[in-house]
Amino acid sequence: MTSPSTEYALSLLASLADAGVRDVVLSPGSRSQALALAAAEFEIAGRLSVHVRIDERSGGFLALGLAAETGVPSVVITTSGTAVANLHPAVLEAHHSGVPMIVVSADRPSEMRGIGSNQTTVQPGLFASAVGWVRDVEAPRSGPVDHEAVRTLAREAVAEALGGDSHGALGRSRGPVQLNVAFREPLSSGEQSLPAAHPAPVEVAPLVAPSALEVDVDPATLVVAGHAAGPEAEAAARALGAPLVAEVSSGARFGPHLVSSYRALLDDADFGGRVRRVVVFGHPTLSRQIPSLLTRGGVEVVVVRAAGAEAYDPGRSARVVEAVEVDRASSGVGSTDDAAHRTWVGRWVHTGRRLLEAEAESEDAADGPGADGTAEGSAGRTEAAEQAEFLRREVQLLRRPVTRRALAEALWRVSWPHDRLVLGASRLIRELDQIVPGKKIPVHANRGLAGIDGTIATATGIALASQRDDPAAGTTRVLVGDLTLLHDVGSMLLGLGETRPRLQVVVGNDGGGTIFDGLEVAATASPEAMTRVQFTPHEVDLSALAVAYGWQYVEAATRAELDQALVARYDGPVLIEVPLSR
């Protein structure tokens, strides 16, 4: 005989699958056993993909990565008590970055709450304002399950996670929701009879009238693309005849209007000082210059609302809109291909490129012309001698240690549209943002709160989803600092039976949190105190760590070794350690 708990779990998962859910992440637990065992049956039937993690915090970020790649809400199932609280970091990131997620938390029934029962706390609303929709479901009793009520509940959860409502209308921002489901004993039964599938994916269609943006008669507009801005930002820059400042994880870092070395130009009175209007897409997080510009007097700011919970408005004075379209007719400018706009954009683009080239030449000069520090002239030398000298220098360059700039350039160079690049919150994402040229490749990062939490788990979810859904999908590379890796090292655990994705975790290891070198207090604080409480140095053997978790390991100490490691073929995930100078 099937228990009420199992009947309800089967009905709920069937309804979620019918509504479009594809991925379920779960961790083992007693109170959630009916949901977990039912999920396993749905996977056998090919109706859901199930991912098992022993650590709920890792599972939460895995669900975040799956949903970030697919755009479909992922379900994460936990047992009761602290297990639910372990999802809080991932829920916060999902809330602030607008990633759809459905938390299904198993709970004690009402008669066991408030009396000191083991593993029992107040779970509904545990995530506070980070979750805008919560339902506390009473424990199912004996008798037939109201499948229509369960179906309605599941569809409402999916719609709310997608930022809509049960009628498909756009409501709030995308993000996490919580279904808190109580279960009484018996908590499950062996009999599992799956309900028939009735696929009817929830679709949320935003009905938004875009706001008109006029083209400047006298060009003075700049388009800023922050994290997850998308290609709309690049299209708007071209339509407006405006330079494009696009952060590396914006999804808009390409096109003829893209500006390199934008920080220096924003600081320059002849460039940033001439801006009178800024149109912002996405969530800028990687520089101080952008919020400084947006809070400057005399600058009109138009913010196109991003997927996260809050509009980016550091000056609290922006005109916040849901979408924009460029209106040339009322601007008096027939085309952005006029001389004034070409000059405005051209100065930004060409000056930015020259600055980037100068920075690259400066680094090459700092590296030295050769292993012996000498530079020979080419006068009077034969063509063969010059070619031999060129090859000698190339070999010497490849033998040099890897710098942060070289690491960033190498990752960017080997990644293509069929790959995925995931950037952790460390010095390295800022290094890429400052130096890499335009390239239309998928870049992910947890920039909602810009924490180091769960980066490996998030990247694993992105890899699993992309490689399952696209036969031509390439490699997922995640670039992290050593502290970001160690903070989420438990996510390297892939249990028996779990899919092992094509994943390269590239660790720039400088032995601690050197990003804190940039803090102003570093110039005046005690070096010993700064080292212990901010830099937090360590001596972890990353090769032993990789072996312990069953990963392959490669050390890339030179530029040649790095290039070779990044393009090599591996049987499963690999940890590539790149020693960096402090």
ZAMARGU-4260 file (C-alpha; in steps of 0.2 Angstrom, whole numbers, plus 5000, padded with zeros to 4 digits):
<rodrens>
0) 5000/5000/5000 | 5007/5017/4995 | 5008/5029/5010 | 5000/5047/5009 | 5018/5054/5009
5) 5023/5045/4994 | 5007/5048/4985 | 5009/5067/4988 | 5027/5067/4983 | 5023/5058/4967
10) 5009/5070/4962 | 5020/5085/4966 | 5035/5080/4956 | 5024/5074/4942 | 5015/5091/4942
15) 5032/5101/4943 | 5039/5090/4928 | 5023/5094/4918 | 5025/5112/4922 | 5042/5112/4914
20) 5054/5108/4928 | 5069/5097/4921 | 5081/5096/4936 | 5080/5091/4954 | 5094/5092/4966
25) 5093/5083/4982 | 5102/5079/4998 | 5099/5063/5009 | 5087/5065/5024 | 5074/5056/5033
30) 5059/5068/5032 | 5062/5071/5013 | 5063/5053/5009 | 5047/5052/5000 | 5052/5066/4988
35) 5069/5059/4985 | 5063/5041/4981 | 5050/5048/4970 | 5063/5058/4961 | 5073/5043/4958
40) 5059/5035/4949 | 5055/5050/4938 | 5073/5050/4933 | 5072/5031/4928 | 5057/5035/4918
45) 5066/5049/4909 | 5055/5063/4915 | 5067/5072/4927 | 5086/5073/4929 | 5091/5070/4947
50) 5108/5077/4955 | 5112/5071/4972 | 5124/5080/4984 | 5128/5076/5002 | 5130/5095/5006
55) 5114/5106/5005 | 5124/5122/5002 | 5133/5114/4987 | 5116/5107/4981 | 5109/5124/4982
60) 5122/5132/4971 | 5122/5117/4959 | 5103/5121/4957 | 5108/5139/4954 | 5120/5134/4940
65) 5107/5123/4932 | 5094/5136/4931 | 5106/5150/4926 | 5111/5140/4911 | 5094/5134/4906
70) 5083/5148/4912 | 5071/5135/4919 | 5067/5134/4937 | 5077/5120/4946 | 5070/5111/4961
75) 5081/5108/4976 | 5074/5096/4990 | 5080/5096/5008 | 5075/5087/5024 | 5071/5098/5039
80) 5081/5108/5051 | 5098/5115/5047 | 5097/5107/5030 | 5085/5121/5024 | 5096/5135/5032
85) 5111/5128/5022 | 5102/5134/5006 | 5102/5152/5011 | 5118/5158/5002 | 5112/5151/4986
90) 5094/5158/4989 | 5101/5175/4992 | 5112/5174/4976 | 5097/5168/4966 | 5086/5182/4973
95) 5099/5196/4969 | 5103/5189/4952 | 5086/5184/4946 | 5089/5165/4944 | 5073/5155/4946
100) 5073/5141/4959 | 5060/5131/4969 | 5065/5126/4986 | 5055/5111/4992 | 5059/5109/5010
105) 5052/5094/5020 | 5045/5098/5037 | 5037/5091/5053 | 5018/5091/5053 | 5009/5105/5064
110) 5007/5094/5079 | 5026/5092/5081 | 5030/5111/5079 | 5033/5122/5093 | 5036/5108/5106
115) 5055/5106/5105 | 5054/5091/5092 | 5071/5085/5085 | 5076/5094/5069 | 5061/5106/5070
120) 5062/5124/5067 | 5051/5138/5059 | 5055/5134/5040 | 5041/5144/5031 | 5048/5161/5028
125) 5066/5156/5034 | 5073/5165/5019 | 5064/5181/5023 | 5063/5194/5009 | 5074/5184/4998
130) 5059/5173/4994 | 5044/5182/4988 | 5032/5167/4987 | 5030/5154/5001 | 5017/5140/5004
135) 5017/5129/5019 | 5008/5113/5014 | 5000/5103/5028 | 5005/5085/5029 | 4995/5074/5018
140) 4983/5062/5027 | 4975/5045/5022 | 4964/5045/5007 | 4965/5051/4989 | 4977/5065/4985
145) 4969/5080/4977 | 4979/5080/4961 | 4971/5095/4954 | 4976/5105/4969 | 4993/5099/4969
150) 4995/5103/4950 | 4988/5121/4953 | 5001/5123/4967 | 5016/5117/4957 | 5011/5128/4942
155) 5010/5143/4953 | 5027/5139/4960 | 5035/5138/4943 | 5026/5154/4937 | 5031/5163/4952
160) 5049/5158/4951 | 5049/5164/4933 | 5043/5181/4939 | 5025/5178/4934 | 5009/5172/4941
165) 4998/5157/4939 | 4989/5165/4924 | 5006/5168/4915 | 5006/5187/4917 | 5022/5195/4922
170) 5022/5200/4941 | 5038/5202/4950 | 5057/5198/4946 | 5062/5180/4943 | 5070/5171/4958
175) 5068/5158/4972 | 5051/5152/4979 | 5048/5140/4993 | 5036/5125/4995 | 5037/5119/5013
180) 5029/5102/5013 | 5025/5093/5030 | 5025/5074/5031 | 5019/5062/5044 | 5024/5044/5047
185) 5025/5033/5038 | 5037/5044/5028 | 5037/5034/5012 | 5032/5017/5005 | 5041/5005/4993
190) 5027/5006/4980 | 5029/5019/4967 | 5017/5021/4953 | 5021/5036/4943 | 5006/5047/4937
195) 5004/5049/4919 | 5013/5063/4911 | 5003/5078/4905 | 5016/5091/4899 | 5010/5109/4899
200) 5026/5120/4902 | 5022/5136/4911 | 5026/5151/4900 | 5027/5169/4907 | 5025/5182/4894
205) 5030/5200/4899 | 5018/5212/4891 | 5030/5228/4893 | 5029/5243/4882 | 5047/5249/4880
210) 5052/5266/4884 | 5058/5277/4870 | 5076/5283/4869 | 5080/5297/4858 | 5097/5298/4849
215) 5107/5313/4854 | 5108/5328/4842 | 5125/5332/4850 | 5132/5315/4855 | 5135/5313/4874
220) 5127/5296/4878 | 5136/5281/4885 | 5129/5263/4886 | 5135/5253/4901 | 5132/5234/4901
225) 5134/5226/4918 | 5133/5208/4923 | 5120/5198/4913 | 5115/5213/4902 | 5113/5203/4887
230) 5115/5207/4869 | 5102/5220/4870 | 5115/5232/4877 | 5126/5230/4862 | 5111/5233/4850
235) 5106/5249/4860 | 5123/5256/4859 | 5124/5254/4840 | 5106/5261/4838 | 5110/5276/4849
240) 5127/5279/4841 | 5135/5278/4858 | 5151/5270/4865 | 5148/5253/4874 | 5156/5249/4891
245) 5153/5231/4894 | 5159/5221/4909 | 5166/5204/4906 | 5151/5194/4912 | 5139/5206/4904
250) 5135/5195/4888 | 5137/5211/4878 | 5156/5212/4877 | 5157/5212/4858 | 5153/5223/4843
255) 5160/5239/4835 | 5156/5251/4849 | 5165/5241/4862 | 5177/5251/4873 | 5193/5244/4880
260) 5202/5251/4895 | 5186/5259/4900 | 5191/5264/4918 | 5205/5275/4912 | 5193/5284/4900
265) 5179/5286/4913 | 5192/5295/4924 | 5197/5306/4909 | 5188/5323/4908 | 5189/5323/4889
270) 5180/5306/4889 | 5170/5302/4905 | 5168/5321/4909 | 5159/5324/4893 | 5145/5311/4896
275) 5128/5318/4899 | 5117/5303/4898 | 5121/5285/4903 | 5109/5270/4899 | 5113/5255/4910
280) 5109/5237/4907 | 5112/5223/4919 | 5121/5225/4936 | 5138/5233/4935 | 5149/5227/4950
285) 5167/5227/4944 | 5173/5246/4945 | 5172/5261/4955 | 5171/5272/4940 | 5154/5267/4934
290) 5144/5271/4951 | 5154/5287/4952 | 5148/5292/4935 | 5130/5288/4939 | 5130/5298/4954
295) 5138/5314/4946 | 5128/5329/4944 | 5122/5334/4927 | 5121/5316/4921 | 5104/5309/4916
300) 5103/5290/4920 | 5092/5278/4912 | 5092/5260/4920 | 5084/5246/4911 | 5078/5234/4925
305) 5089/5219/4926 | 5083/5201/4932 | 5088/5203/4950 | 5077/5210/4964 | 5083/5228/4964
310) 5086/5240/4950 | 5104/5247/4950 | 5103/5265/4955 | 5117/5271/4965 | 5112/5289/4964
315) 5094/5285/4969 | 5089/5297/4954 | 5088/5286/4939 | 5073/5284/4927 | 5070/5265/4929
320) 5062/5256/4914 | 5057/5238/4910 | 5064/5239/4892 | 5069/5252/4879 | 5068/5255/4861
325) 5078/5269/4851 | 5067/5282/4843 | 5076/5291/4829 | 5061/5299/4822 | 5058/5312/4835
330) 5076/5315/4839 | 5080/5325/4823 | 5094/5313/4819 | 5091/5302/4804 | 5104/5290/4807
335) 5118/5286/4820 | 5130/5284/4805 | 5132/5303/4805 | 5149/5311/4807 | 5146/5317/4824
340) 5141/5300/4831 | 5155/5291/4822 | 5168/5304/4829 | 5160/5302/4847 | 5161/5283/4846
345) 5177/5282/4837 | 5187/5292/4849 | 5182/5281/4863 | 5185/5265/4854 | 5202/5269/4846
350) 5209/5277/4862 | 5203/5262/4872 | 5212/5250/4860 | 5228/5261/4861 | 5228/5261/4880
355) 5226/5242/4880 | 5240/5239/4868 | 5251/5251/4878 | 5247/5241/4894 | 5251/5225/4885
360) 5268/5232/4879 | 5272/5238/4896 | 5269/5221/4904 | 5280/5213/4890 | 5294/5225/4894
365) 5293/5222/4912 | 5295/5203/4909 | 5311/5207/4900 | 5316/5204/4882 | 5324/5187/4885
370) 5330/5175/4898 | 5346/5184/4899 | 5338/5202/4900 | 5347/5207/4884 | 5339/5214/4868
375) 5349/5213/4852 | 5347/5224/4837 | 5343/5217/4820 | 5354/5228/4809 | 5365/5218/4798
380) 5357/5202/4802 | 5351/5189/4789 | 5333/5184/4787 | 5337/5167/4794 | 5346/5174/4809
385) 5331/5186/4813 | 5319/5171/4811 | 5330/5161/4823 | 5330/5175/4835 | 5311/5177/4834
390) 5309/5159/4838 | 5321/5159/4852 | 5311/5174/4860 | 5295/5164/4858 | 5302/5149/4867
395) 5308/5160/4881 | 5291/5168/4882 | 5283/5151/4884 | 5295/5146/4897 | 5291/5162/4908
400) 5280/5160/4924 | 5262/5164/4922 | 5256/5181/4927 | 5238/5186/4931 | 5237/5195/4915
405) 5244/5180/4905 | 5231/5168/4914 | 5217/5179/4910 | 5222/5181/4892 | 5225/5162/4890
410) 5207/5158/4897 | 5199/5170/4885 | 5209/5165/4870 | 5204/5146/4871 | 5186/5149/4875
415) 5173/5149/4861 | 5154/5151/4859 | 5152/5132/4862 | 5161/5133/4878 | 5156/5141/4895
420) 5167/5152/4905 | 5163/5154/4924 | 5172/5168/4934 | 5174/5167/4953 | 5174/5182/4964
425) 5192/5186/4965 | 5206/5197/4958 | 5205/5187/4942 | 5188/5192/4936 | 5194/5210/4937
430) 5209/5206/4928 | 5199/5199/4913 | 5187/5214/4914 | 5202/5226/4911 | 5212/5217/4898
435) 5202/5205/4887 | 5195/5211/4870 | 5178/5209/4863 | 5172/5191/4860 | 5154/5184/4860
440) 5155/5169/4872 | 5144/5163/4886 | 5151/5170/4903 | 5143/5166/4919 | 5147/5173/4937
445) 5138/5174/4953 | 5137/5193/4954 | 5121/5195/4962 | 5130/5197/4979 | 5147/5194/4971
450) 5152/5182/4985 | 5164/5167/4983 | 5151/5155/4989 | 5147/5140/4979 | 5157/5144/4963
455) 5162/5126/4960 | 5145/5120/4962 | 5137/5133/4951 | 5150/5130/4937 | 5146/5111/4939
460) 5127/5115/4936 | 5131/5125/4921 | 5142/5112/4914 | 5130/5098/4917 | 5115/5108/4909
465) 5125/5114/4894 | 5132/5097/4890 | 5116/5088/4892 | 5106/5100/4881 | 5118/5103/4867
470) 5127/5089/4859 | 5140/5102/4852 | 5143/5110/4869 | 5162/5111/4873 | 5171/5113/4889
475) 5166/5123/4905 | 5181/5132/4912 | 5179/5140/4929 | 5193/5153/4934 | 5195/5155/4953
480) 5207/5161/4966 | 5213/5148/4979 | 5202/5155/4993 | 5187/5153/4981 | 5191/5135/4978
485) 5194/5131/4996 | 5178/5139/5001 | 5168/5127/4990 | 5180/5112/4990 | 5166/5101/4995
490) 5157/5103/4979 | 5171/5093/4971 | 5163/5078/4978 | 5154/5069/4964 | 5146/5053/4971
495) 5145/5036/4963 | 5132/5037/4949 | 5133/5056/4947 | 5137/5063/4930 | 5155/5069/4928
500) 5155/5084/4917 | 5169/5091/4905 | 5174/5104/4918 | 5191/5113/4920 | 5193/5122/4937
505) 5208/5133/4934 | 5215/5140/4951 | 5226/5155/4951 | 5235/5151/4967 | 5244/5165/4976
510) 5242/5157/4993 | 5229/5168/5000 | 5217/5183/4998 | 5228/5195/4989 | 5213/5204/4982
515) 5213/5213/4999 | 5229/5222/4994 | 5218/5234/4986 | 5210/5240/5002 | 5215/5257/5007
520) 5219/5251/5025 | 5232/5239/5018 | 5244/5254/5017 | 5242/5258/5036 | 5237/5242/5045
525) 5249/5231/5054 | 5256/5219/5040 | 5255/5204/5052 | 5237/5208/5056 | 5232/5211/5038
530) 5241/5194/5033 | 5232/5184/5047 | 5214/5191/5046 | 5213/5197/5028 | 5225/5188/5017
535) 5223/5172/5027 | 5237/5162/5019 | 5238/5143/5018 | 5248/5129/5012 | 5235/5117/5005
540) 5242/5104/4993 | 5229/5106/4979 | 5236/5090/4970 | 5232/5079/4985 | 5215/5088/4986
545) 5211/5083/4968 | 5217/5065/4971 | 5206/5064/4987 | 5190/5069/4977 | 5195/5058/4961
550) 5199/5073/4950 | 5213/5074/4938 | 5226/5087/4942 | 5238/5097/4932 | 5251/5110/4937
555) 5254/5124/4924 | 5268/5134/4930 | 5274/5141/4913 | 5264/5149/4899 | 5267/5134/4888
560) 5261/5122/4901 | 5245/5133/4904 | 5241/5133/4885 | 5244/5114/4884 | 5233/5111/4900
565) 5219/5121/4893 | 5217/5113/4877 | 5221/5095/4882 | 5207/5082/4883 | 5202/5075/4900
570) 5192/5060/4906 | 5181/5070/4917 | 5184/5085/4928 | 5201/5092/4930 | 5209/5104/4943
575) 5223/5115/4934 | 5234/5124/4947 | 5243/5140/4941 | 5255/5146/4954 | 5255/5165/4954
580) 5267/5177/4962 | 5260/5186/4977
</rodrens>
